[in-house]
Amino acid sequence: MKRICVAVFIAAATTLPAPEIISRVRAQTPMPKPSAKAVVTAAQVNGVYRYYDSEFRILALGKGKLKVQFDGVYHTVSKSVNTGHAGGEAVIDGNIASFKPEDTERCEITLVFLPNKLRVEQSGADSDCGFGHNVNATKVYRKIRSGKPKFESPAD
């Protein structure tokens, strides 16, 4: 049976021009419908998210705004640490929020809220975001605590 299918496919492929084959396949394959934008509640957003020693603290402020704090840690080979701190007010639309950390120009952090997780993308280098060498926010963080987080001042 496999040989017959392969032979039919080869025969069709050699007799039809490539764009026509592609259009026939597309006509037979339904396009997926775009999914509705996920909406998250304050209870789903509020809390502390962690990836090893790096943390995000997030609090819904209402009217599509979030208070966000990031404390990042990078452990070096010589057993010392590099740190980074970012804070600010994010704008949320559906389950996606973004913010530019205070006192930065070329840094933007995008947060995607998933069930009990936070996927983070950082655009801009560690230095653009005011972080120590190799400190980067891009990771998937696990929610370790729900509710109103305690916001801490960065250690100087």
DOBA-922260 format. One record per residue: x, y, z of N, C-alpha, C in turn; residue number from 0; residue in one letter. Coordinates in pm, 1 decimal. Each point is the difference from the previous one (the first is absolute). Example, Ala and Ser with C-alpha at 12.3 -4.5 7.8 and 13.67 -1.06 7.14 Angstrom:
BEGIN
n_east; n_north; n_up; ca_east; ca_north; ca_up; c_east; c_north; c_up; resi; resn
1319.0; -569.0; 780.0; -89.0; 119.0; 0.0; 90.0; 120.0; 0.0; 0; A
-35.0; 105.0; -72.0; 82.0; 119.0; 6.0; -77.0; 109.0; 73.0; 1; S
END
This chain:
BEGIN
n_east; n_north; n_up; ca_east; ca_north; ca_up; c_east; c_north; c_up; resi; resn
82.7; -119.5; 0.0; -82.7; 119.5; 0.0; 86.9; 125.6; 0.0; 0; M
109.5; -0.8; 82.2; 89.2; 114.9; 4.4; 62.9; 25.4; -136.9; 1; K
35.0; -107.6; -70.3; 63.9; 14.6; -131.0; -94.6; 66.1; -99.4; 2; R
-128.4; -36.1; 7.1; -98.2; 58.5; -91.0; -14.3; 149.3; 27.8; 3; I
-10.0; 37.5; 129.1; -13.1; 141.9; 36.9; 120.6; 79.6; -45.3; 4; C
119.8; -56.2; 19.1; 121.7; 69.2; -40.8; 2.9; 14.2; -151.9; 5; V
-39.0; -105.1; -71.6; -0.4; 4.9; -146.1; -99.9; 104.0; -50.5; 6; A
-117.4; 7.3; 60.1; -99.7; 99.2; -39.8; 51.4; 140.5; 27.3; 7; V
61.3; 18.5; 115.4; 53.9; 131.8; 34.3; 109.8; 41.9; -96.9; 8; F
90.1; -91.2; -32.6; 108.6; 31.1; -93.1; -57.0; 33.3; -137.3; 9; I
-98.7; -76.0; -43.9; -61.2; 26.2; -130.5; -67.2; 137.2; -0.5; 10; A
-70.5; 32.4; 108.8; -67.0; 130.4; 7.4; 101.9; 112.3; 8.3; 11; A
107.2; -22.5; 71.7; 100.2; 103.2; 17.7; 73.7; 30.3; -129.3; 12; A
17.9; -100.8; -83.4; 73.0; 22.3; -124.0; -89.0; 58.1; -109.5; 13; T
-131.1; -14.2; 12.0; -88.4; 51.9; -104.6; -55.3; 137.4; 32.2; 14; T
-3.7; 39.6; 128.7; -54.4; 129.7; 38.2; 113.4; 94.5; 35.5; 15; L
-9.0; 124.3; -39.8; 101.7; 96.1; 44.8; -7.3; 16.6; 151.9; 16; P
112.0; 32.1; 63.0; 8.8; 10.3; 145.8; -102.7; 95.0; 60.3; 17; A
-23.4; 120.5; -53.5; -100.2; 88.8; 61.5; -140.5; -60.2; -1.4; 18; P
-30.0; -77.4; -104.3; -132.6; -61.7; -6.5; -15.0; -108.4; 106.1; 19; E
106.2; -73.9; 26.7; -3.8; -102.5; 105.0; -23.5; 65.8; 135.3; 20; I
73.9; 107.1; 24.7; -12.1; 69.3; 128.0; -141.2; 54.7; 18.5; 21; I
-57.2; 59.6; -105.5; -134.8; 55.5; 12.8; -103.2; -109.8; 22.1; 22; S
18.1; -117.9; -62.0; -93.9; -111.4; 23.0; 10.3; -51.2; 143.0; 23; R
120.6; -7.6; 53.3; 18.0; -45.5; 138.2; -62.3; 100.5; 95.3; 24; V
22.4; 128.8; -25.4; -57.6; 103.4; 86.2; -151.6; -2.1; -4.5; 25; R
-56.8; -27.4; -117.2; -145.5; -3.6; -12.5; -58.7; -115.6; 80.9; 26; A
75.0; -106.8; 15.4; -49.0; -116.2; 73.7; 25.7; 12.1; 149.7; 27; Q
93.1; 85.4; 40.1; 34.8; 16.3; 140.9; -64.9; 127.1; 53.1; 28; T
-94.6; -14.5; 94.2; -62.8; 121.1; 53.5; 100.3; 80.7; 81.7; 29; P
-6.0; 132.1; -15.2; 86.7; 89.1; 76.0; -51.3; 8.2; 142.9; 30; M
88.7; -3.9; 98.6; -46.9; 11.6; 138.4; -56.2; 139.5; 24.9; 31; P
-106.5; 4.3; 76.7; -60.4; 127.9; 34.5; 85.4; 66.8; 106.7; 32; K
17.4; 132.2; -10.3; 77.8; 66.6; 104.5; -71.9; -12.7; 133.3; 33; P
75.4; -35.3; 102.7; -61.3; -17.4; 131.3; -30.0; 135.4; 62.4; 34; S
-103.8; 1.5; 80.1; -35.1; 123.5; 70.1; 110.6; 32.2; 100.0; 35; A
25.0; 126.5; 20.5; 104.1; 42.5; 93.4; -40.4; -41.4; 141.0; 36; K
89.3; -67.9; 67.6; -27.4; -44.2; 136.4; -7.1; 120.4; 92.0; 37; A
-93.5; -2.1; 90.2; -14.3; 107.0; 98.1; 35.8; -57.4; 136.6; 38; V
80.8; 72.1; 74.5; 38.7; -45.3; 132.8; -55.2; 95.7; 104.8; 39; V
-31.2; -55.6; 115.4; -53.4; 79.6; 110.3; 114.6; 47.1; 89.0; 40; T
-30.9; 93.5; 88.8; 100.5; 48.0; 94.8; 50.3; -115.2; 86.7; 41; A
-89.8; -89.1; 39.1; 40.9; -113.6; 83.6; 97.6; -91.2; -73.8; 42; A
-15.5; -12.0; -131.8; 90.9; -83.5; -78.0; 135.2; 68.0; -21.0; 43; Q
2.1; 132.2; -2.0; 121.5; 75.5; -27.6; 80.8; 26.5; 126.8; 44; V
-67.4; 39.6; 106.6; 68.5; 39.5; 123.6; 85.0; -113.0; 55.6; 45; N
121.4; 35.1; 41.9; 81.9; -99.9; 66.0; 147.7; 13.8; -28.6; 46; G
72.1; -104.8; 37.2; 144.9; -6.6; -17.1; 30.5; -117.1; -92.0; 47; V
84.1; 26.3; -99.0; 40.3; -100.6; -98.3; 150.7; -16.8; 9.3; 48; Y
48.4; -125.0; -5.9; 143.3; -24.0; 20.5; 58.3; -92.4; -106.0; 49; R
124.3; 31.6; -37.1; 84.7; -86.9; -81.6; 134.8; -2.6; 70.8; 50; Y
33.4; -110.9; 62.7; 117.6; -11.9; 86.1; 0.6; 116.0; 99.7; 51; Y
98.2; 89.9; -5.7; 5.6; 110.1; 96.8; -60.9; 130.1; -52.4; 52; D
-47.2; 0.9; -122.4; -60.0; 120.3; -58.4; -149.9; 0.4; 25.0; 53; S
-55.4; 117.9; 28.6; -142.3; 10.0; 33.8; -67.4; 119.3; -65.5; 54; E
-127.2; -17.8; -29.9; -89.5; 107.7; -37.9; -106.6; 10.5; 107.1; 55; F
-30.2; 122.4; 41.3; -111.3; 27.9; 90.3; -98.0; 85.1; -79.0; 56; R
-126.6; -41.9; -0.7; -99.1; 67.2; -84.1; -127.8; 23.4; 78.4; 57; I
-55.1; 120.6; -16.6; -124.3; 37.6; 65.0; -87.5; 73.9; -99.9; 58; L
-124.5; -45.8; -16.8; -95.7; 67.7; -87.0; -46.5; 128.0; 68.4; 59; A
7.9; 109.9; -73.5; -40.4; 129.9; 54.1; -139.1; 40.9; -46.5; 60; L
-52.2; -69.5; -99.0; -129.3; 36.0; -57.8; 18.6; 82.9; -125.5; 61; G
-105.1; 9.0; -79.3; -0.9; 78.4; -123.8; 113.4; -38.4; -94.0; 62; K
29.3; -130.8; -8.5; 101.0; -48.7; -93.1; 143.0; 30.3; 38.6; 63; G
26.8; 23.2; 127.4; 135.6; 32.6; 45.7; 47.3; -101.5; 103.3; 64; K
129.7; -26.5; -0.2; 63.0; -89.7; 96.7; 122.3; 68.4; 59.8; 65; L
24.0; -24.5; 125.9; 126.4; 40.1; 61.5; 91.6; -120.7; -10.8; 66; K
120.0; 20.3; -55.4; 91.8; -110.5; -26.9; 135.9; 29.8; 61.2; 67; V
57.7; -102.4; 63.2; 136.8; 9.1; 51.8; 73.1; -127.2; -38.7; 68; Q
121.5; 16.7; -54.1; 84.9; -112.5; -37.0; 129.9; 9.7; 76.1; 69; F
40.7; -110.9; 60.0; 130.9; -11.9; 64.0; 68.2; -120.0; -63.0; 70; D
104.1; 26.6; -80.5; 68.2; -106.7; -71.7; 135.9; -29.0; 58.7; 71; G
39.0; -126.3; -9.4; 128.8; -45.1; 52.4; 66.2; -90.4; -103.0; 72; V
128.7; 23.7; -23.0; 80.7; -87.3; -84.5; 118.4; -47.9; 82.5; 73; Y
13.2; -132.0; 15.5; 110.6; -58.3; 76.4; 117.9; -22.8; -94.3; 74; H
115.0; 56.2; 34.7; 118.5; -14.4; -83.4; 73.4; -129.7; 35.6; 75; T
95.5; -34.9; -84.4; 80.5; -119.8; 23.3; 83.6; 14.6; 126.7; 76; V
40.5; 122.0; 30.3; 83.4; 23.4; 118.1; -82.7; 12.2; 128.5; 77; S
-124.6; -43.3; -7.0; -91.0; -4.2; 115.5; -38.3; 137.9; 53.1; 78; K
10.1; 101.3; -83.4; -53.1; 130.8; 37.3; -131.3; 18.7; -77.0; 79; S
-69.5; 108.9; 25.5; -127.3; 22.2; -68.2; -3.9; 138.2; -62.8; 80; V
-66.8; 6.9; -112.5; -33.7; 126.8; -63.0; -150.3; 16.8; 16.7; 81; N
-44.9; 122.1; 25.6; -141.3; 23.0; 26.3; -56.0; 107.0; -92.4; 82; T
-130.1; 0.7; -7.9; -70.1; 101.1; -76.8; -135.2; 25.5; 62.4; 83; G
-45.4; 122.8; -10.2; -128.1; 38.8; 58.8; -74.7; 85.5; -100.8; 84; H
-128.9; -27.6; -14.0; -84.7; 81.8; -86.9; -136.1; 13.4; 65.2; 85; A
-57.4; 113.6; -17.1; -133.2; 22.2; 53.3; -73.0; 99.2; -86.7; 86; G
-130.3; -3.4; 10.6; -77.9; 95.1; -76.6; -145.1; -39.9; -5.5; 87; G
-71.8; 71.7; -84.0; -141.6; -24.5; -18.4; -20.2; -58.3; -138.9; 88; E
-62.0; -117.1; -5.4; -24.7; -67.2; -127.2; -144.4; 21.9; -42.9; 89; A
-20.4; -5.8; -130.4; -134.0; 5.7; -57.6; -33.5; -141.6; -45.3; 90; V
-119.0; -48.5; 39.3; -39.3; -136.0; -33.8; -119.1; 2.5; -95.0; 91; I
5.5; -87.4; -100.3; -108.7; -18.2; -95.3; -18.8; -150.1; -16.1; 92; D
-112.0; -51.0; 48.1; -20.7; -144.5; 0.2; 92.2; -62.8; 101.3; 93; G
86.6; -90.9; -46.4; 95.2; -62.6; 91.2; 143.9; 45.2; -27.0; 94; N
15.8; 108.2; -76.7; 132.6; 49.2; -36.3; 18.7; 141.5; 55.1; 95; I
108.0; 18.5; 71.3; 33.1; 130.8; 56.3; 140.7; 38.2; -44.2; 96; A
25.7; 129.0; -6.4; 135.9; 44.2; -31.6; 30.0; 128.8; 75.1; 97; S
128.4; 17.4; 28.4; 42.9; 123.2; 66.6; 144.8; 29.8; -33.8; 98; F
32.9; 127.0; 10.6; 138.4; 44.7; -12.6; 45.9; 32.9; 140.9; 99; K
103.2; -67.4; 47.3; 48.4; 29.5; 135.1; 35.1; 148.0; 14.6; 100; P
-23.3; 51.0; 119.0; 29.9; 140.1; 28.8; 146.2; 29.5; -30.9; 101; E
25.5; 119.2; -52.7; 135.5; 48.0; -31.2; 69.1; -79.0; -110.8; 102; D
-78.7; -62.6; -90.9; 60.0; -67.2; -115.5; -66.4; 52.7; -126.6; 103; T
73.4; -8.9; -110.4; -54.0; 43.1; -128.7; -12.7; -115.2; -98.2; 104; E
97.7; -90.6; 0.4; 3.0; -106.3; -100.6; -35.1; -137.2; 57.3; 105; R
-74.3; -3.2; 106.1; -36.5; -126.2; 63.5; -151.7; -9.5; 10.1; 106; C
-54.0; -113.6; -39.7; -141.9; -25.7; 18.2; -15.6; -145.1; 43.8; 107; E
-88.4; -22.0; 96.6; -23.3; -134.3; 52.1; -145.9; -34.2; -23.6; 108; I
-22.3; -114.7; -64.2; -134.6; -47.1; -31.3; -30.8; -121.3; 87.2; 109; T
-116.4; 2.1; 62.6; -43.9; -106.2; 89.6; -121.7; -68.8; -59.9; 110; L
3.5; -132.3; -6.9; -113.8; -77.7; -47.3; -44.5; -89.4; 115.2; 111; V
-124.0; 22.1; 45.7; -52.3; -75.1; 113.7; -62.3; -129.9; -47.6; 112; F
50.7; -110.6; 53.7; -49.1; -135.0; -27.4; -45.7; -58.9; 132.5; 113; L
-73.7; -110.0; -1.7; -43.0; -58.1; 127.7; 119.5; -33.5; 90.4; 114; P
10.5; 70.4; 111.9; 105.8; -18.1; 100.2; 140.8; 19.8; -53.3; 115; N
12.8; 72.0; -111.9; 131.0; 28.2; -57.9; -0.5; 139.8; -58.9; 116; K
118.9; 50.3; -22.7; 19.1; 130.3; -61.6; 112.6; -14.3; -101.4; 117; L
-30.7; 21.0; -127.6; 102.8; -4.1; -104.2; 44.7; 143.2; -25.7; 118; R
129.7; 24.5; 8.3; 53.7; 135.7; -9.9; 97.9; 8.1; -116.2; 119; V
-11.9; 107.6; -78.2; 92.7; 30.2; -108.9; 58.2; 138.3; 25.1; 120; E
129.6; 9.6; -3.7; 69.6; 127.3; 18.6; 56.8; 44.1; -133.8; 121; Q
-32.6; 121.3; -42.3; 65.2; 55.5; -118.6; 96.6; 106.2; 49.4; 122; S
121.6; -12.9; -42.8; 106.8; 86.9; 48.8; 100.7; -83.3; 77.0; 123; G
122.9; 41.7; -5.3; 107.7; -71.5; 69.2; -8.0; 23.7; 150.2; 124; A
76.2; -78.7; 75.1; 1.8; 17.0; 145.8; 36.6; 143.2; 37.4; 125; D
95.5; 58.1; -70.1; 40.4; 137.8; 32.0; -108.3; 101.0; -38.6; 126; S
-76.7; -28.1; -107.9; -110.0; 89.1; -39.7; -107.3; 6.0; 107.6; 127; D
-14.4; -110.0; 73.7; -102.7; -8.3; 103.4; 52.0; 39.9; 137.8; 128; C
129.3; 33.6; 6.4; 58.0; 39.6; 128.2; 35.2; -118.7; 87.8; 129; G
13.0; -119.7; -59.9; 30.9; -120.6; 75.5; 150.3; -24.6; -0.4; 130; F
44.7; -82.7; 96.1; 138.0; -44.4; 2.5; 28.4; -93.7; -116.3; 131; G
127.5; -27.6; -23.9; 42.6; -84.8; -110.9; -70.0; -135.9; 2.9; 132; H
-60.2; -37.3; -112.9; -69.4; -128.1; -21.4; -132.7; -14.1; 74.0; 133; N
-45.9; 101.6; 68.3; -132.3; -6.6; 63.3; -102.2; 27.7; -109.2; 134; V
-94.2; -91.3; -16.2; -99.9; 11.8; -105.8; -133.7; -47.4; 54.7; 135; N
-107.6; 71.0; -32.8; -132.5; -35.3; 50.4; -68.1; -106.9; -83.4; 136; A
48.3; -27.2; -121.2; -65.4; -94.8; -89.6; 7.7; -141.2; 55.4; 137; T
-115.6; -49.3; 44.5; -9.5; -136.1; 54.1; -147.1; -32.3; 21.5; 138; K
-27.6; -121.7; 45.0; -134.1; -37.0; 43.9; 5.5; -15.9; 151.5; 139; V
-78.4; 80.3; 68.5; -1.6; 4.1; 145.7; -120.7; -77.4; 52.5; 140; Y
18.4; -67.5; 112.1; -107.0; -75.5; 64.1; -59.6; 84.0; 112.2; 141; R
-131.9; 0.0; 9.5; -65.9; 76.0; 106.7; 20.2; -73.9; 131.0; 142; K
61.5; 68.7; 97.1; 27.4; -64.9; 129.0; -89.8; 52.7; 110.1; 143; I
-63.8; 115.9; -23.9; -86.3; 58.0; 102.5; -105.5; 86.0; -67.8; 144; R
-124.5; -17.3; 41.8; -108.9; 83.8; -50.3; -29.5; 110.2; 100.1; 145; S
-78.2; 96.7; -43.2; -37.5; 109.3; 88.7; 90.0; 120.0; -17.9; 146; G
-20.9; 98.0; 85.7; 75.3; 125.1; -8.1; 144.7; -23.3; 42.6; 147; K
95.3; 28.3; -88.7; 140.5; -20.9; 36.0; 56.8; 117.5; 78.0; 148; P
107.4; -25.5; 72.2; 73.2; 107.2; 67.7; 104.7; 50.2; -98.5; 149; K
-5.4; 128.6; -27.4; 99.2; 59.9; -88.2; 117.0; 46.5; 84.0; 150; F
120.3; -38.7; -43.6; 119.1; 30.2; 75.9; 83.5; 103.2; -73.5; 151; E
70.9; 81.8; 75.4; 90.1; 95.0; -64.8; 126.7; -76.5; -37.9; 152; S
58.8; 34.0; -115.3; 119.8; -73.1; -42.7; 117.4; 25.6; 93.1; 153; P
78.9; -104.4; 21.4; 120.5; 14.4; 82.1; 104.1; 75.6; -79.0; 154; A
55.5; 102.1; 59.1; 101.0; 80.8; -70.0; 138.2; -47.8; 28.2; 155; D
END
